[in-house]
Amino acid sequence: MMKLLGICAATAAIGLASPVRADTGRTASASDCATGGATCGGSSGGQGGAGADRSATPPVSVVRPAVVDRHVYISQIGEGNRAAVRQSAPNAYAGISQAGSRNGASLSQTGAAVAYADLRQSGTANEAVVAQAGSAFGNTLYATQSGAANSINSRQSADAGANAAVLAQYGTGNAMTLSQSGGDNLAQLTQSGDANAMSASQSGGGNRLVWAQQGNNLSNLAINQTGGQSATITQTK
């Protein structure tokens, strides 16, 4: 059973010539966007993460920002690991990779310039809390979780800049929350598994959302958009 709902009140402004839409062709996961070329959903995307179900992910175009300074790279393998990163922009970039069980990651990027985060978790009972803030420039976030009972709680804010988020969960019992506020917001949220829950909030002018879920216990449509908006929603049992 498949439900496809498209809601469009405005034409997409960045990276899209028309409102986002579902596509049955080759699509990109969050890890595709993070490892590949300049965009998510294009032919320049890199290799996807193991176990990714791309059939549930409609493509959108997200520009990977040019980051110059403030790099942090964290890689953890094993059980019971935790990672925390706090950066003050300009030009902040953080990459966190965790493989194992019961890992936790907390990322906070603040400042008035580019904030870019790449978070990947593989295992069981992982959680991620992300907070990005900017002023004239926006934020970009890629996050992927593979496993069971994982949770993402992300927030992006910018006064006038654009926010972009590509979040994906593959597993059972995952939960995802995204909040975006700024002048231009773009989000692609994907869940593939059972008993997942998802919510999205976008405020500001020019919001675009792609919502894709594949599983047995699909979420009620917890979506809040203010300002110009377009949304494509796909739920498959």
Buried (B, 14 or more C-beta within 10 A) or exposed (E): EEEEEEBBEBEBBBBBEEBBBBBEEBBBBBBBBBBBEBBBBBEEBEEBBEEBBBEBBBBBBBBBBEBEEBEBEBEBEEEEBEBEBEBBBBBBBBBBBBBBBBBBBBBBBBBBBBBBBBBBBBBBBBBBBBBBBBBEBBBBBBBBBBBBBBBBBBBBBBBBBBBBBBBBBBBBBBBBBBBBBBBBBBBBBBBBBBBBBBBBBBBBBBBBBBBBBBBEEBBEBEBEBEBBBBBBBBBBE
